[in-house]
C-alpha cells in the first residue's frame, strides 16, 4: 500500500552542452558561465579547452 503512491519512473533527459574542460585535472565549467575567451582552470591554473558534454537537464 505504501508503494502505490510512487510516481512513475521517467527517463532522465540529457542535452549536449558546450563546456570548458581543464587539460590537466577533471575540472570543467559550462561555457555560458565563463566570461574569459581563454580561461585558466580555477583549481590548478592550467589551460582549458572547449568541448561538448552531455549534461542531465531533467
Buried (B, 14 or more C-beta within 10 A) or exposed (E): EEEEEEEEEEEEEEEEBEBBBBEEEEBBBEBEEBEEEEBEBEEEEEEBEEEEEEEEEE
